[in-house]
């Protein structure tokens, strides 16, 4: 539940090592996206860094599974998701 930087300082383990462990854990816990079963998507944006920067999250409307998160909130910023959707859909 701690930020990676703080966990690294407490344990003495390098930041990149902790990040890699967290990525492996997430791959085990988060199910893969079933691209062929996506029928309806929901999209929202949220502020990061006290409202000076934004990110966009896209999820499956039926299961609420987060499919994609990207920095920014413009059309240009979310194009990579739709490119990926086209490749997998």
PDB file with one MODEL, atoms N, CA, C and O in Angstrom:
MODEL        1
ATOM      1  N   UNK A   1       0.811  -1.202   0.000  1.00  0.00           N
ATOM      2  CA  UNK A   1       0.000   0.000   0.000  1.00  0.00           C
ATOM      3  C   UNK A   1       0.852   1.264   0.000  1.00  0.00           C
ATOM      4  O   UNK A   1       0.318   2.373  -0.004  1.00  0.00           O
ATOM      5  N   UNK A   2       2.165   1.104   0.005  1.00  0.00           N
ATOM      6  CA  UNK A   2       3.061   2.256   0.001  1.00  0.00           C
ATOM      7  C   UNK A   2       3.496   2.592  -1.414  1.00  0.00           C
ATOM      8  O   UNK A   2       3.532   1.713  -2.275  1.00  0.00           O
ATOM      9  N   UNK A   3       3.824   3.842  -1.664  1.00  0.00           N
ATOM     10  CA  UNK A   3       4.403   4.197  -2.961  1.00  0.00           C
ATOM     11  C   UNK A   3       5.738   3.454  -3.153  1.00  0.00           C
ATOM     12  O   UNK A   3       6.442   3.163  -2.185  1.00  0.00           O
ATOM     13  N   UNK A   4       6.064   3.161  -4.393  1.00  0.00           N
ATOM     14  CA  UNK A   4       7.285   2.415  -4.698  1.00  0.00           C
ATOM     15  C   UNK A   4       8.518   3.111  -4.150  1.00  0.00           C
ATOM     16  O   UNK A   4       9.405   2.454  -3.604  1.00  0.00           O
ATOM     17  N   UNK A   5       8.590   4.413  -4.282  1.00  0.00           N
ATOM     18  CA  UNK A   5       9.754   5.152  -3.800  1.00  0.00           C
ATOM     19  C   UNK A   5       9.942   4.949  -2.295  1.00  0.00           C
ATOM     20  O   UNK A   5      11.056   4.706  -1.830  1.00  0.00           O
ATOM     21  N   UNK A   6       8.860   5.048  -1.551  1.00  0.00           N
ATOM     22  CA  UNK A   6       8.941   4.897  -0.106  1.00  0.00           C
ATOM     23  C   UNK A   6       9.304   3.459   0.264  1.00  0.00           C
ATOM     24  O   UNK A   6      10.116   3.239   1.163  1.00  0.00           O
ATOM     25  N   UNK A   7       8.720   2.493  -0.410  1.00  0.00           N
ATOM     26  CA  UNK A   7       9.030   1.091  -0.153  1.00  0.00           C
ATOM     27  C   UNK A   7      10.499   0.798  -0.445  1.00  0.00           C
ATOM     28  O   UNK A   7      11.145   0.043   0.281  1.00  0.00           O
ATOM     29  N   UNK A   8      11.019   1.399  -1.510  1.00  0.00           N
ATOM     30  CA  UNK A   8      12.427   1.246  -1.855  1.00  0.00           C
ATOM     31  C   UNK A   8      13.331   1.805  -0.762  1.00  0.00           C
ATOM     32  O   UNK A   8      14.342   1.194  -0.414  1.00  0.00           O
ATOM     33  N   UNK A   9      12.970   2.964  -0.222  1.00  0.00           N
ATOM     34  CA  UNK A   9      13.764   3.579   0.840  1.00  0.00           C
ATOM     35  C   UNK A   9      13.732   2.739   2.115  1.00  0.00           C
ATOM     36  O   UNK A   9      14.753   2.604   2.788  1.00  0.00           O
ATOM     37  N   UNK A  10      12.589   2.183   2.449  1.00  0.00           N
ATOM     38  CA  UNK A  10      12.443   1.388   3.670  1.00  0.00           C
ATOM     39  C   UNK A  10      13.207   0.068   3.569  1.00  0.00           C
ATOM     40  O   UNK A  10      13.878  -0.345   4.514  1.00  0.00           O
ATOM     41  N   UNK A  11      13.097  -0.585   2.417  1.00  0.00           N
ATOM     42  CA  UNK A  11      13.669  -1.926   2.269  1.00  0.00           C
ATOM     43  C   UNK A  11      15.099  -1.931   1.746  1.00  0.00           C
ATOM     44  O   UNK A  11      15.844  -2.888   1.959  1.00  0.00           O
ATOM     45  N   UNK A  12      15.477  -0.856   1.059  1.00  0.00           N
ATOM     46  CA  UNK A  12      16.802  -0.835   0.441  1.00  0.00           C
ATOM     47  C   UNK A  12      16.840  -1.568  -0.893  1.00  0.00           C
ATOM     48  O   UNK A  12      17.906  -1.733  -1.486  1.00  0.00           O
ATOM     49  N   UNK A  13      15.678  -2.006  -1.364  1.00  0.00           N
ATOM     50  CA  UNK A  13      15.581  -2.680  -2.659  1.00  0.00           C
ATOM     51  C   UNK A  13      15.409  -1.613  -3.740  1.00  0.00           C
ATOM     52  O   UNK A  13      14.660  -0.654  -3.558  1.00  0.00           O
ATOM     53  N   UNK A  14      16.105  -1.784  -4.861  1.00  0.00           N
ATOM     54  CA  UNK A  14      16.070  -0.781  -5.931  1.00  0.00           C
ATOM     55  C   UNK A  14      14.643  -0.569  -6.442  1.00  0.00           C
ATOM     56  O   UNK A  14      13.849  -1.507  -6.509  1.00  0.00           O
ATOM     57  N   UNK A  15      14.336   0.667  -6.797  1.00  0.00           N
ATOM     58  CA  UNK A  15      13.010   1.057  -7.281  1.00  0.00           C
ATOM     59  C   UNK A  15      12.566   0.169  -8.442  1.00  0.00           C
ATOM     60  O   UNK A  15      11.428  -0.301  -8.453  1.00  0.00           O
ATOM     61  N   UNK A  16      13.441  -0.069  -9.415  1.00  0.00           N
ATOM     62  CA  UNK A  16      13.090  -0.862 -10.599  1.00  0.00           C
ATOM     63  C   UNK A  16      12.743  -2.312 -10.234  1.00  0.00           C
ATOM     64  O   UNK A  16      11.877  -2.923 -10.858  1.00  0.00           O
ATOM     65  N   UNK A  17      13.417  -2.847  -9.231  1.00  0.00           N
ATOM     66  CA  UNK A  17      13.128  -4.214  -8.786  1.00  0.00           C
ATOM     67  C   UNK A  17      11.727  -4.289  -8.185  1.00  0.00           C
ATOM     68  O   UNK A  17      10.965  -5.207  -8.488  1.00  0.00           O
ATOM     69  N   UNK A  18      11.399  -3.343  -7.350  1.00  0.00           N
ATOM     70  CA  UNK A  18      10.062  -3.317  -6.740  1.00  0.00           C
ATOM     71  C   UNK A  18       8.996  -3.138  -7.809  1.00  0.00           C
ATOM     72  O   UNK A  18       7.952  -3.789  -7.756  1.00  0.00           O
ATOM     73  N   UNK A  19       9.243  -2.269  -8.775  1.00  0.00           N
ATOM     74  CA  UNK A  19       8.283  -2.042  -9.860  1.00  0.00           C
ATOM     75  C   UNK A  19       8.055  -3.324 -10.659  1.00  0.00           C
ATOM     76  O   UNK A  19       6.919  -3.637 -11.016  1.00  0.00           O
ATOM     77  N   UNK A  20       9.133  -4.070 -10.942  1.00  0.00           N
ATOM     78  CA  UNK A  20       9.012  -5.317 -11.692  1.00  0.00           C
ATOM     79  C   UNK A  20       8.229  -6.362 -10.904  1.00  0.00           C
ATOM     80  O   UNK A  20       7.420  -7.091 -11.476  1.00  0.00           O
ATOM     81  N   UNK A  21       8.462  -6.440  -9.611  1.00  0.00           N
ATOM     82  CA  UNK A  21       7.694  -7.361  -8.757  1.00  0.00           C
ATOM     83  C   UNK A  21       6.210  -6.996  -8.798  1.00  0.00           C
ATOM     84  O   UNK A  21       5.355  -7.878  -8.887  1.00  0.00           O
ATOM     85  N   UNK A  22       5.904  -5.701  -8.733  1.00  0.00           N
ATOM     86  CA  UNK A  22       4.515  -5.255  -8.770  1.00  0.00           C
ATOM     87  C   UNK A  22       3.865  -5.578 -10.113  1.00  0.00           C
ATOM     88  O   UNK A  22       2.704  -5.985 -10.153  1.00  0.00           O
ATOM     89  N   UNK A  23       4.597  -5.403 -11.208  1.00  0.00           N
ATOM     90  CA  UNK A  23       4.061  -5.731 -12.537  1.00  0.00           C
ATOM     91  C   UNK A  23       3.736  -7.222 -12.641  1.00  0.00           C
ATOM     92  O   UNK A  23       2.691  -7.599 -13.170  1.00  0.00           O
ATOM     93  N   UNK A  24       4.633  -8.060 -12.135  1.00  0.00           N
ATOM     94  CA  UNK A  24       4.391  -9.512 -12.166  1.00  0.00           C
ATOM     95  C   UNK A  24       3.155  -9.874 -11.347  1.00  0.00           C
ATOM     96  O   UNK A  24       2.352 -10.708 -11.765  1.00  0.00           O
ATOM     97  N   UNK A  25       3.004  -9.249 -10.183  1.00  0.00           N
ATOM     98  CA  UNK A  25       1.835  -9.501  -9.341  1.00  0.00           C
ATOM     99  C   UNK A  25       0.551  -9.093 -10.068  1.00  0.00           C
ATOM    100  O   UNK A  25      -0.447  -9.813 -10.038  1.00  0.00           O
ATOM    101  N   UNK A  26       0.592  -7.950 -10.708  1.00  0.00           N
ATOM    102  CA  UNK A  26      -0.596  -7.481 -11.423  1.00  0.00           C
ATOM    103  C   UNK A  26      -0.965  -8.415 -12.569  1.00  0.00           C
ATOM    104  O   UNK A  26      -2.147  -8.655 -12.814  1.00  0.00           O
ATOM    105  N   UNK A  27       0.038  -8.947 -13.279  1.00  0.00           N
ATOM    106  CA  UNK A  27      -0.247  -9.884 -14.374  1.00  0.00           C
ATOM    107  C   UNK A  27      -0.952 -11.140 -13.861  1.00  0.00           C
ATOM    108  O   UNK A  27      -1.771 -11.730 -14.567  1.00  0.00           O
ATOM    109  N   UNK A  28      -0.634 -11.545 -12.637  1.00  0.00           N
ATOM    110  CA  UNK A  28      -1.270 -12.719 -12.050  1.00  0.00           C
ATOM    111  C   UNK A  28      -2.677 -12.416 -11.558  1.00  0.00           C
ATOM    112  O   UNK A  28      -3.557 -13.273 -11.637  1.00  0.00           O
ATOM    113  N   UNK A  29      -2.899 -11.210 -11.053  1.00  0.00           N
ATOM    114  CA  UNK A  29      -4.168 -10.850 -10.418  1.00  0.00           C
ATOM    115  C   UNK A  29      -5.192 -10.324 -11.418  1.00  0.00           C
ATOM    116  O   UNK A  29      -6.376 -10.641 -11.308  1.00  0.00           O
ATOM    117  N   UNK A  30      -4.761  -9.533 -12.379  1.00  0.00           N
ATOM    118  CA  UNK A  30      -5.670  -8.892 -13.330  1.00  0.00           C
ATOM    119  C   UNK A  30      -5.873  -9.817 -14.532  1.00  0.00           C
ATOM    120  O   UNK A  30      -4.906 -10.198 -15.192  1.00  0.00           O
ATOM    121  N   UNK A  31      -7.112 -10.173 -14.814  1.00  0.00           N
ATOM    122  CA  UNK A  31      -7.356 -11.072 -15.949  1.00  0.00           C
ATOM    123  C   UNK A  31      -7.061 -10.381 -17.277  1.00  0.00           C
ATOM    124  O   UNK A  31      -7.185  -9.160 -17.380  1.00  0.00           O
ATOM    125  N   UNK A  32      -6.670 -11.152 -18.295  1.00  0.00           N
ATOM    126  CA  UNK A  32      -6.429 -10.551 -19.607  1.00  0.00           C
ATOM    127  C   UNK A  32      -7.724 -10.009 -20.203  1.00  0.00           C
ATOM    128  O   UNK A  32      -8.809 -10.504 -19.897  1.00  0.00           O
ATOM    129  N   UNK A  33      -7.611  -9.018 -21.033  1.00  0.00           N
ATOM    130  CA  UNK A  33      -8.781  -8.419 -21.697  1.00  0.00           C
ATOM    131  C   UNK A  33      -9.313  -9.396 -22.739  1.00  0.00           C
ATOM    132  O   UNK A  33      -8.553  -9.923 -23.551  1.00  0.00           O
ATOM    133  N   UNK A  34     -10.609  -9.630 -22.712  1.00  0.00           N
ATOM    134  CA  UNK A  34     -11.256 -10.485 -23.709  1.00  0.00           C
ATOM    135  C   UNK A  34     -11.767  -9.579 -24.827  1.00  0.00           C
ATOM    136  O   UNK A  34     -12.943  -9.218 -24.867  1.00  0.00           O
ATOM    137  N   UNK A  35     -10.863  -9.223 -25.725  1.00  0.00           N
ATOM    138  CA  UNK A  35     -11.156  -8.233 -26.762  1.00  0.00           C
ATOM    139  C   UNK A  35     -12.378  -8.608 -27.588  1.00  0.00           C
ATOM    140  O   UNK A  35     -13.170  -7.734 -27.940  1.00  0.00           O
ATOM    141  N   UNK A  36     -12.545  -9.873 -27.901  1.00  0.00           N
ATOM    142  CA  UNK A  36     -13.663 -10.310 -28.733  1.00  0.00           C
ATOM    143  C   UNK A  36     -15.017 -10.197 -28.058  1.00  0.00           C
ATOM    144  O   UNK A  36     -16.045 -10.218 -28.734  1.00  0.00           O
ATOM    145  N   UNK A  37     -15.037 -10.078 -26.747  1.00  0.00           N
ATOM    146  CA  UNK A  37     -16.290  -9.998 -26.003  1.00  0.00           C
ATOM    147  C   UNK A  37     -16.702  -8.566 -25.670  1.00  0.00           C
ATOM    148  O   UNK A  37     -17.775  -8.352 -25.106  1.00  0.00           O
ATOM    149  N   UNK A  38     -15.875  -7.594 -26.006  1.00  0.00           N
ATOM    150  CA  UNK A  38     -16.208  -6.193 -25.701  1.00  0.00           C
ATOM    151  C   UNK A  38     -17.364  -5.736 -26.579  1.00  0.00           C
ATOM    152  O   UNK A  38     -17.302  -5.829 -27.804  1.00  0.00           O
ATOM    153  N   UNK A  39     -18.399  -5.251 -25.950  1.00  0.00           N
ATOM    154  CA  UNK A  39     -19.571  -4.754 -26.681  1.00  0.00           C
ATOM    155  C   UNK A  39     -19.808  -3.271 -26.419  1.00  0.00           C
ATOM    156  O   UNK A  39     -20.205  -2.528 -27.317  1.00  0.00           O
ATOM    157  N   UNK A  40     -19.565  -2.854 -25.200  1.00  0.00           N
ATOM    158  CA  UNK A  40     -19.826  -1.470 -24.813  1.00  0.00           C
ATOM    159  C   UNK A  40     -18.717  -1.005 -23.874  1.00  0.00           C
ATOM    160  O   UNK A  40     -18.351  -1.704 -22.929  1.00  0.00           O
ATOM    161  N   UNK A  41     -18.194   0.177 -24.149  1.00  0.00           N
ATOM    162  CA  UNK A  41     -17.103   0.740 -23.361  1.00  0.00           C
ATOM    163  C   UNK A  41     -17.576   1.965 -22.592  1.00  0.00           C
ATOM    164  O   UNK A  41     -18.518   2.646 -22.997  1.00  0.00           O
ATOM    165  N   UNK A  42     -16.915   2.230 -21.488  1.00  0.00           N
ATOM    166  CA  UNK A  42     -17.113   3.481 -20.766  1.00  0.00           C
ATOM    167  C   UNK A  42     -15.757   4.173 -20.675  1.00  0.00           C
ATOM    168  O   UNK A  42     -14.715   3.523 -20.591  1.00  0.00           O
ATOM    169  N   UNK A  43     -15.794   5.482 -20.694  1.00  0.00           N
ATOM    170  CA  UNK A  43     -14.562   6.258 -20.674  1.00  0.00           C
ATOM    171  C   UNK A  43     -14.740   7.430 -19.729  1.00  0.00           C
ATOM    172  O   UNK A  43     -15.792   8.069 -19.699  1.00  0.00           O
ATOM    173  N   UNK A  44     -13.702   7.702 -18.962  1.00  0.00           N
ATOM    174  CA  UNK A  44     -13.746   8.825 -18.042  1.00  0.00           C
ATOM    175  C   UNK A  44     -12.347   9.414 -17.953  1.00  0.00           C
ATOM    176  O   UNK A  44     -11.359   8.762 -18.289  1.00  0.00           O
ATOM    177  N   UNK A  45     -12.282  10.629 -17.505  1.00  0.00           N
ATOM    178  CA  UNK A  45     -10.986  11.281 -17.301  1.00  0.00           C
ATOM    179  C   UNK A  45     -10.884  11.669 -15.840  1.00  0.00           C
ATOM    180  O   UNK A  45     -11.890  11.875 -15.161  1.00  0.00           O
ATOM    181  N   UNK A  46      -9.660  11.762 -15.374  1.00  0.00           N
ATOM    182  CA  UNK A  46      -9.447  12.167 -13.993  1.00  0.00           C
ATOM    183  C   UNK A  46      -8.180  13.000 -13.905  1.00  0.00           C
ATOM    184  O   UNK A  46      -7.259  12.853 -14.708  1.00  0.00           O
ATOM    185  N   UNK A  47      -8.156  13.873 -12.917  1.00  0.00           N
ATOM    186  CA  UNK A  47      -7.017  14.766 -12.709  1.00  0.00           C
ATOM    187  C   UNK A  47      -5.928  14.042 -11.932  1.00  0.00           C
ATOM    188  O   UNK A  47      -6.202  13.283 -11.003  1.00  0.00           O
ATOM    189  N   UNK A  48      -4.701  14.292 -12.327  1.00  0.00           N
ATOM    190  CA  UNK A  48      -3.552  13.799 -11.576  1.00  0.00           C
ATOM    191  C   UNK A  48      -2.650  14.993 -11.290  1.00  0.00           C
ATOM    192  O   UNK A  48      -2.726  16.012 -11.977  1.00  0.00           O
ATOM    193  N   UNK A  49      -1.822  14.871 -10.306  1.00  0.00           N
ATOM    194  CA  UNK A  49      -0.926  15.976  -9.946  1.00  0.00           C
ATOM    195  C   UNK A  49      -1.682  17.266  -9.655  1.00  0.00           C
ATOM    196  O   UNK A  49      -1.376  18.316 -10.221  1.00  0.00           O
ATOM    197  N   UNK A  50      -2.666  17.181  -8.772  1.00  0.00           N
ATOM    198  CA  UNK A  50      -3.433  18.335  -8.311  1.00  0.00           C
ATOM    199  C   UNK A  50      -4.149  19.081  -9.443  1.00  0.00           C
ATOM    200  O   UNK A  50      -4.280  20.304  -9.401  1.00  0.00           O
ATOM    201  N   UNK A  51      -4.600  18.353 -10.428  1.00  0.00           N
ATOM    202  CA  UNK A  51      -5.416  18.945 -11.472  1.00  0.00           C
ATOM    203  C   UNK A  51      -4.684  19.594 -12.615  1.00  0.00           C
ATOM    204  O   UNK A  51      -5.321  20.165 -13.500  1.00  0.00           O
ATOM    205  N   UNK A  52      -3.374  19.530 -12.632  1.00  0.00           N
ATOM    206  CA  UNK A  52      -2.623  20.158 -13.710  1.00  0.00           C
ATOM    207  C   UNK A  52      -2.396  19.223 -14.892  1.00  0.00           C
ATOM    208  O   UNK A  52      -2.067  19.670 -15.990  1.00  0.00           O
ATOM    209  N   UNK A  53      -2.572  17.936 -14.665  1.00  0.00           N
ATOM    210  CA  UNK A  53      -2.458  16.940 -15.729  1.00  0.00           C
ATOM    211  C   UNK A  53      -3.647  15.996 -15.606  1.00  0.00           C
ATOM    212  O   UNK A  53      -4.241  15.851 -14.537  1.00  0.00           O
ATOM    213  N   UNK A  54      -3.977  15.361 -16.720  1.00  0.00           N
ATOM    214  CA  UNK A  54      -5.133  14.474 -16.741  1.00  0.00           C
ATOM    215  C   UNK A  54      -4.761  13.119 -17.325  1.00  0.00           C
ATOM    216  O   UNK A  54      -3.773  12.981 -18.045  1.00  0.00           O
ATOM    217  N   UNK A  55      -5.571  12.134 -16.999  1.00  0.00           N
ATOM    218  CA  UNK A  55      -5.459  10.805 -17.576  1.00  0.00           C
ATOM    219  C   UNK A  55      -6.860  10.343 -17.952  1.00  0.00           C
ATOM    220  O   UNK A  55      -7.858  10.831 -17.421  1.00  0.00           O
ATOM    221  N   UNK A  56      -6.913   9.392 -18.877  1.00  0.00           N
ATOM    222  CA  UNK A  56      -8.179   8.838 -19.338  1.00  0.00           C
ATOM    223  C   UNK A  56      -8.187   7.344 -19.043  1.00  0.00           C
ATOM    224  O   UNK A  56      -7.187   6.655 -19.247  1.00  0.00           O
ATOM    225  N   UNK A  57      -9.312   6.857 -18.565  1.00  0.00           N
ATOM    226  CA  UNK A  57      -9.470   5.429 -18.301  1.00  0.00           C
ATOM    227  C   UNK A  57     -10.626   4.910 -19.154  1.00  0.00           C
ATOM    228  O   UNK A  57     -11.672   5.549 -19.264  1.00  0.00           O
ATOM    229  N   UNK A  58     -10.416   3.737 -19.755  1.00  0.00           N
ATOM    230  CA  UNK A  58     -11.447   3.094 -20.559  1.00  0.00           C
ATOM    231  C   UNK A  58     -11.688   1.717 -19.957  1.00  0.00           C
ATOM    232  O   UNK A  58     -10.746   0.983 -19.655  1.00  0.00           O
ATOM    233  N   UNK A  59     -12.970   1.374 -19.784  1.00  0.00           N
ATOM    234  CA  UNK A  59     -13.328   0.108 -19.146  1.00  0.00           C
ATOM    235  C   UNK A  59     -14.456  -0.575 -19.905  1.00  0.00           C
ATOM    236  O   UNK A  59     -15.163   0.051 -20.694  1.00  0.00           O
ATOM    237  N   UNK A  60     -14.609  -1.858 -19.654  1.00  0.00           N
ATOM    238  CA  UNK A  60     -15.721  -2.640 -20.181  1.00  0.00           C
ATOM    239  C   UNK A  60     -16.960  -2.262 -19.367  1.00  0.00           C
ATOM    240  O   UNK A  60     -16.964  -2.389 -18.143  1.00  0.00           O
ATOM    241  N   UNK A  61     -18.004  -1.800 -20.044  1.00  0.00           N
ATOM    242  CA  UNK A  61     -19.212  -1.346 -19.345  1.00  0.00           C
ATOM    243  C   UNK A  61     -19.906  -2.489 -18.604  1.00  0.00           C
ATOM    244  O   UNK A  61     -20.537  -2.258 -17.572  1.00  0.00           O
ATOM    245  N   UNK A  62     -19.799  -3.699 -19.109  1.00  0.00           N
ATOM    246  CA  UNK A  62     -20.483  -4.836 -18.490  1.00  0.00           C
ATOM    247  C   UNK A  62     -19.753  -5.337 -17.233  1.00  0.00           C
ATOM    248  O   UNK A  62     -20.372  -5.544 -16.189  1.00  0.00           O
ATOM    249  N   UNK A  63     -18.437  -5.529 -17.347  1.00  0.00           N
ATOM    250  CA  UNK A  63     -17.677  -6.120 -16.239  1.00  0.00           C
ATOM    251  C   UNK A  63     -16.970  -5.088 -15.369  1.00  0.00           C
ATOM    252  O   UNK A  63     -16.507  -5.406 -14.273  1.00  0.00           O
ATOM    253  N   UNK A  64     -16.886  -3.860 -15.852  1.00  0.00           N
ATOM    254  CA  UNK A  64     -16.169  -2.771 -15.185  1.00  0.00           C
ATOM    255  C   UNK A  64     -14.663  -3.001 -15.145  1.00  0.00           C
ATOM    256  O   UNK A  64     -13.951  -2.310 -14.416  1.00  0.00           O
ATOM    257  N   UNK A  65     -14.173  -3.963 -15.919  1.00  0.00           N
ATOM    258  CA  UNK A  65     -12.737  -4.213 -15.965  1.00  0.00           C
ATOM    259  C   UNK A  65     -12.051  -3.062 -16.691  1.00  0.00           C
ATOM    260  O   UNK A  65     -12.437  -2.698 -17.802  1.00  0.00           O
ATOM    261  N   UNK A  66     -11.042  -2.499 -16.061  1.00  0.00           N
ATOM    262  CA  UNK A  66     -10.256  -1.448 -16.706  1.00  0.00           C
ATOM    263  C   UNK A  66      -9.466  -2.085 -17.836  1.00  0.00           C
ATOM    264  O   UNK A  66      -8.769  -3.081 -17.645  1.00  0.00           O
ATOM    265  N   UNK A  67      -9.586  -1.491 -19.016  1.00  0.00           N
ATOM    266  CA  UNK A  67      -8.929  -2.024 -20.197  1.00  0.00           C
ATOM    267  C   UNK A  67      -7.689  -1.212 -20.556  1.00  0.00           C
ATOM    268  O   UNK A  67      -6.693  -1.748 -21.043  1.00  0.00           O
ATOM    269  N   UNK A  68      -7.774   0.089 -20.306  1.00  0.00           N
ATOM    270  CA  UNK A  68      -6.694   0.966 -20.750  1.00  0.00           C
ATOM    271  C   UNK A  68      -6.690   2.246 -19.930  1.00  0.00           C
ATOM    272  O   UNK A  68      -7.744   2.785 -19.596  1.00  0.00           O
ATOM    273  N   UNK A  69      -5.496   2.725 -19.610  1.00  0.00           N
ATOM    274  CA  UNK A  69      -5.325   4.020 -18.958  1.00  0.00           C
ATOM    275  C   UNK A  69      -4.216   4.747 -19.698  1.00  0.00           C
ATOM    276  O   UNK A  69      -3.156   4.178 -19.956  1.00  0.00           O
ATOM    277  N   UNK A  70      -4.459   5.992 -20.037  1.00  0.00           N
ATOM    278  CA  UNK A  70      -3.452   6.773 -20.744  1.00  0.00           C
ATOM    279  C   UNK A  70      -3.393   8.202 -20.243  1.00  0.00           C
ATOM    280  O   UNK A  70      -4.389   8.756 -19.777  1.00  0.00           O
ATOM    281  N   UNK A  71      -2.214   8.789 -20.347  1.00  0.00           N
ATOM    282  CA  UNK A  71      -2.058  10.186 -19.953  1.00  0.00           C
ATOM    283  C   UNK A  71      -2.734  11.092 -20.968  1.00  0.00           C
ATOM    284  O   UNK A  71      -2.652  10.859 -22.174  1.00  0.00           O
ATOM    285  N   UNK A  72      -3.394  12.114 -20.479  1.00  0.00           N
ATOM    286  CA  UNK A  72      -4.063  13.080 -21.342  1.00  0.00           C
ATOM    287  C   UNK A  72      -5.543  12.795 -21.464  1.00  0.00           C
ATOM    288  O   UNK A  72      -6.042  11.763 -21.016  1.00  0.00           O
ATOM    289  N   UNK A  73      -6.236  13.743 -22.088  1.00  0.00           N
ATOM    290  CA  UNK A  73      -7.688  13.574 -22.246  1.00  0.00           C
ATOM    291  C   UNK A  73      -8.176  14.002 -23.626  1.00  0.00           C
ATOM    292  O   UNK A  73      -9.383  14.076 -23.857  1.00  0.00           O
ATOM    293  N   UNK A  74      -7.268  14.280 -24.530  1.00  0.00           N
ATOM    294  CA  UNK A  74      -7.669  14.707 -25.868  1.00  0.00           C
ATOM    295  C   UNK A  74      -7.866  13.505 -26.795  1.00  0.00           C
ATOM    296  O   UNK A  74      -7.502  12.380 -26.451  1.00  0.00           O
ATOM    297  N   UNK A  75      -8.432  13.751 -27.947  1.00  0.00           N
ATOM    298  CA  UNK A  75      -8.602  12.685 -28.940  1.00  0.00           C
ATOM    299  C   UNK A  75      -7.262  12.086 -29.315  1.00  0.00           C
ATOM    300  O   UNK A  75      -7.133  10.870 -29.456  1.00  0.00           O
ATOM    301  N   UNK A  76      -6.273  12.937 -29.474  1.00  0.00           N
ATOM    302  CA  UNK A  76      -4.922  12.485 -29.821  1.00  0.00           C
ATOM    303  C   UNK A  76      -4.372  11.544 -28.743  1.00  0.00           C
ATOM    304  O   UNK A  76      -3.690  10.568 -29.053  1.00  0.00           O
ATOM    305  N   UNK A  77      -4.672  11.845 -27.493  1.00  0.00           N
ATOM    306  CA  UNK A  77      -4.148  11.056 -26.379  1.00  0.00           C
ATOM    307  C   UNK A  77      -4.770   9.665 -26.288  1.00  0.00           C
ATOM    308  O   UNK A  77      -4.132   8.737 -25.791  1.00  0.00           O
ATOM    309  N   UNK A  78      -6.014   9.507 -26.764  1.00  0.00           N
ATOM    310  CA  UNK A  78      -6.669   8.193 -26.670  1.00  0.00           C
ATOM    311  C   UNK A  78      -6.608   7.401 -27.977  1.00  0.00           C
ATOM    312  O   UNK A  78      -7.071   6.262 -28.021  1.00  0.00           O
ATOM    313  N   UNK A  79      -6.050   7.976 -29.036  1.00  0.00           N
ATOM    314  CA  UNK A  79      -5.911   7.237 -30.304  1.00  0.00           C
ATOM    315  C   UNK A  79      -5.181   5.905 -30.138  1.00  0.00           C
ATOM    316  O   UNK A  79      -5.568   4.923 -30.770  1.00  0.00           O
ATOM    317  N   UNK A  80      -4.120   5.839 -29.295  1.00  0.00           N
ATOM    318  CA  UNK A  80      -3.443   4.537 -29.137  1.00  0.00           C
ATOM    319  C   UNK A  80      -4.374   3.427 -28.666  1.00  0.00           C
ATOM    320  O   UNK A  80      -4.198   2.270 -29.048  1.00  0.00           O
ATOM    321  N   UNK A  81      -5.356   3.762 -27.848  1.00  0.00           N
ATOM    322  CA  UNK A  81      -6.302   2.735 -27.409  1.00  0.00           C
ATOM    323  C   UNK A  81      -7.101   2.223 -28.597  1.00  0.00           C
ATOM    324  O   UNK A  81      -7.242   1.012 -28.764  1.00  0.00           O
ATOM    325  N   UNK A  82      -7.622   3.113 -29.418  1.00  0.00           N
ATOM    326  CA  UNK A  82      -8.455   2.680 -30.537  1.00  0.00           C
ATOM    327  C   UNK A  82      -7.642   1.943 -31.587  1.00  0.00           C
ATOM    328  O   UNK A  82      -8.169   1.073 -32.281  1.00  0.00           O
ATOM    329  N   UNK A  83      -6.375   2.276 -31.711  1.00  0.00           N
ATOM    330  CA  UNK A  83      -5.489   1.520 -32.600  1.00  0.00           C
ATOM    331  C   UNK A  83      -5.335   0.098 -32.052  1.00  0.00           C
ATOM    332  O   UNK A  83      -5.423  -0.876 -32.800  1.00  0.00           O
ATOM    333  N   UNK A  84      -5.105  -0.010 -30.749  1.00  0.00           N
ATOM    334  CA  UNK A  84      -4.980  -1.326 -30.115  1.00  0.00           C
ATOM    335  C   UNK A  84      -6.284  -2.111 -30.224  1.00  0.00           C
ATOM    336  O   UNK A  84      -6.264  -3.316 -30.474  1.00  0.00           O
ATOM    337  N   UNK A  85      -7.404  -1.441 -30.041  1.00  0.00           N
ATOM    338  CA  UNK A  85      -8.704  -2.088 -30.160  1.00  0.00           C
ATOM    339  C   UNK A  85      -8.890  -2.658 -31.564  1.00  0.00           C
ATOM    340  O   UNK A  85      -9.370  -3.780 -31.726  1.00  0.00           O
ATOM    341  N   UNK A  86      -8.508  -1.881 -32.577  1.00  0.00           N
ATOM    342  CA  UNK A  86      -8.619  -2.351 -33.957  1.00  0.00           C
ATOM    343  C   UNK A  86      -7.745  -3.549 -34.249  1.00  0.00           C
ATOM    344  O   UNK A  86      -8.124  -4.424 -35.028  1.00  0.00           O
ATOM    345  N   UNK A  87      -6.574  -3.597 -33.629  1.00  0.00           N
ATOM    346  CA  UNK A  87      -5.656  -4.718 -33.833  1.00  0.00           C
ATOM    347  C   UNK A  87      -6.147  -5.977 -33.136  1.00  0.00           C
ATOM    348  O   UNK A  87      -5.892  -7.086 -33.606  1.00  0.00           O
ATOM    349  N   UNK A  88      -6.851  -5.814 -32.015  1.00  0.00           N
ATOM    350  CA  UNK A  88      -7.279  -6.961 -31.221  1.00  0.00           C
ATOM    351  C   UNK A  88      -8.748  -7.340 -31.424  1.00  0.00           C
ATOM    352  O   UNK A  88      -9.168  -8.442 -31.071  1.00  0.00           O
ATOM    353  N   UNK A  89      -9.518  -6.419 -31.992  1.00  0.00           N
ATOM    354  CA  UNK A  89     -10.958  -6.629 -32.071  1.00  0.00           C
ATOM    355  C   UNK A  89     -11.427  -7.461 -33.181  1.00  0.00           C
ATOM    356  O   UNK A  89     -12.630  -7.687 -33.318  1.00  0.00           O
TER     357      UNK A  89
ENDMDL
END
